[in-house]
Amino acid sequence: MDKITVKSIFNYEYEVVKYFDGMPMKILFVGISSFKYHWHKEIEIIFVLKGSIGINIEEKRYELKKGDFIVINNFTAHAFESLAEDNMLMIVQFDPKICNGDGKKDIYFFNCNSAALERDKEVSINIFRKSMANLGREMTLKRGGYEHYIKSYFYSIIGLLIRQFSIKDNNKIKIDEFDIERIKNILSYIDKNYCQEISLDAAANFINMSPSRFSHMFKEKVGISFKRYLTLVRIERAKELLKTTNYTILRIANECGFNNESLLYRLFNAYVGITPNGYRKKSLSQVRKEVPSGYIFFDSNDILSAICQFIK
Amino acid sequence: MKKIKKDQINKTVKEIIASLSLEEKIKVLSGGFTQEEMFKYSTDMVDGKPQFHYNKIPYPTGKIAKYDFVPVEFVDGPRGAVCGTSTCFPVSMARGASFDPDLEERVGEAIGKEIRAQGGNYFGGVCINILRHPAVGRAQETYGEDMYHLGEMGAALVRGIQKHNVMACVKHFVCNNIENTRFKVNVELSERTLHEVYLPHFKRCVDEGAASFMGAYNKVRGDYCCESKLLLTDILREKWGFNGFVISDFLFGVYDAAKAINAGLDVEMPIQMHYVNNLAADLQEGLISEDVIDQSVSRLLKTALEFKAKPDPIVYNSELVCSQEHIELAREAAEKSMVLLKNEERILPLDSKKITKIALIGQLADVENIGDHGSSRVFPPKIVTPYEGLKDYLRSSNVLIETCFDNNKIDYARKVSRNADVVVIVAGCTHDDEGEYMPETTVGSEVLKSTGGDRRSIRLKEDEINLIKEVSKVNQKIILVSIGGSAFIYEDIIDDVQAILMAWYPGMEGGKAISRTLFGEINPSGKIPFTIPKKEEDLTYFNNEVDEIKYDYYHGYMLIEKEKKQPRYHFGYGLSYTEFKLDNLTTRVDDQTIDVSVDLENIGDREGAEVAQLYIGFENSKIDRPKKLLKAFTKINLKVGQKSTIHFSVPISELMYYNSDQGDFVLETECSRYSVLVGNSSNDQNLLKTEVNLRE
């Protein structure tokens, strides 16, 4: 019933998934209105219940409309970008270990994007969509026995993914816990220091790697280059400040680690597609628009209202 | 849709159902608006600013397009028609104090006409939740603490409303007696308590032919009322034979659509919510059958079409709304509701020829104060405050009115009062202190402050007590005009005032009614429909923080009498400017009824009305029962010296108790002797008493 804001869900650090009734899986219903770049060790299914959303995955951009869904593999950096309309997303995150049945230790990668799949997958896509809707419905209604229904719908989705949407990808290498720690450390280092100049050398030095190995490792594990990642973090911070303060652009440029105003202008424009001033104006009007109309209790009802269309 | 004949209703209902798709049927069983539409149509412009006006236009259920038919156009109450600009009557508790079902029926007729004239066909304002405890926030919307009295008043409103082919909705079914936790509290109570204390008045309204019921927000015995098969099917339909349809309380009534419709909840109001979002999927899953949906559609359509088929007694045009006749009725209702609780040295009525100066004191003396700001809020064209009423009443006299409307300006209040012939202090509650609880809410860009809720204290406020005490040091001739929707404990100031006039929230004409009563143009004839105790401990347990509460069998006067406590004022008590005498109590028993007659005479010096009250005493009972219960009352107006013989007829069935083993009301097998008591209040000292034996 509580309104969940996007900010509290997506952090730069990967999240520890809260377990649902003993399963490393969770389901969220959120509306996303800002751009966040992140990655985590869970596999993520995004199901668009209302509106539309842009998703950037490893340099590729997809537009998902109502009824579309996409599976984002673990440790794949991705970013959301809201389009013109408000959206409501159902997000299912789960530990990839769940995919291993019967003591196997396979590593799965999925290619499942309803907006970009061949026609022959139409039946599977419809089954997938309906299972997702039923999963969300059970989670929201919480009727007697819902725990069992949730497990049942969830596992049928996993089965469907493995049987119909898994791909062999030899380029993906198993990520060990040591790598996770290192990535975690470097990301938190960037988060703490992005307002200053961080060179590739300094970052590599921080985790005792050579700059070239570090650069390679970063691109491989996070999916984008170190430099691009740093810029994105800075732009995120700039957006935050533009929205919540009346600081001058110069001050914001300094606080975010852009050496000068014009660099902020140029990068902001390139990444966000709007000038910093334009963004500030737009977000001011958005804040007003975001005042919820009506009761906060309507949330579970809103979810059911969006979901019921996919069950009929 | 064209008018149809009565004998064609069943056929038409079948035709309509056959013509609807599943999706259409579900929409018919839901409010017709989306959330956005509901808020869009709930805003007034006041001085260029938007003001929230709940139910400004009737709220429809889903339209049947092929037949151009909207079964329900909902208008709330009970203070009047909540839509548009309508006549604002005194609150229900005031009307309860009138002990005058005929008056209530006329009020119902007026509300019914105003609803029809504004496009409505359904009145959601027959609120008969028992006043279990006087602190409950929505006390003002109901009639009192006694089951019989509640049933008679509720039935009168149903009669009046339905005369104009407006469907009356009886609410909130049931045990909705705590406001702040209404969305979640679970009420546990014995089957006997449920049937004897919380249900009889609802049954009374079913017997009167009420078209519709509204399920309450709270839970009873573990289930939300709107999802309770026990309440909506086993009791309401199977035990009582109710044939109408049941709607949900608004927005937060239904949690599980399948459970609700299976329990017998026909329509989810006021917007498309759980029914529209879930029933189709629930059907697929096998949780409900299409028959259940058809049955609910059928109940709704049958009732709505029956009302549509009845000939209208008059033509409903906009001139009926706030007509002179209705505004005068609002004043009459206020006047007949005033309860004179105390009148030492007969300070009242005042004589405008004998006094030269009145001090009018108190923060509420010049406030437009007609009740809560929740769903019962009526928007009248004008409200007469006590001060305006007094000025108007005295405009051609030589009486000077001096005022102090600030409770904290004690020195000034004393100065104003010192040389006055009489001091009138107006004190009590407003919508901030009591009423439907509205947590802070945002509607569009407008933030609505939290308002209403249960009263935190049932005493007067500190500043009011202080004001009265300070003023009494310079002038003892104080008349307290008490404003509110329920009982106050007056002990803090009881010896500091000479008179107390309970004026309630007296409606749009309240100021006039107060002045006319103070000056004797009107002889007060109201009786308190509850007990006014001396201390809080004498009341039943009330807790508005817990998620579960147990309701005891006893509350109100039944509890006070059982525990042999003395209240400040007994249930049914109220003074008059004249005096009455009851005499010659006789009884005659036959198989079906106890016939009682008693003489009532006006032995005072002015015309007035008295409420004769008949109680049945259970002191010979072999099981745990209240000492006595009200079983009949009547209000009679008598000129000076006039005498009238009153006849009561009490069905023997009224003497029954609920036997949970048998699951029904039965007579006691080991007791056949009952007292018959008649008086002008429930105070034993003033009751004539005789005994009947059913075995003779």
Interface residues (C-beta under 8 A of the other chain):
Chain A: R137 L141 R143 R288 V291 P292 S293 G294 Y295 F297 F298 N301 L304 S305 I307 C308 I311 K312
Chain B: Q35 E36 F39 L251 F252 D256 Q272 M273 H274 V276 N277 N278 A280 A281 Q284 T441 T442 V443 G444 S445
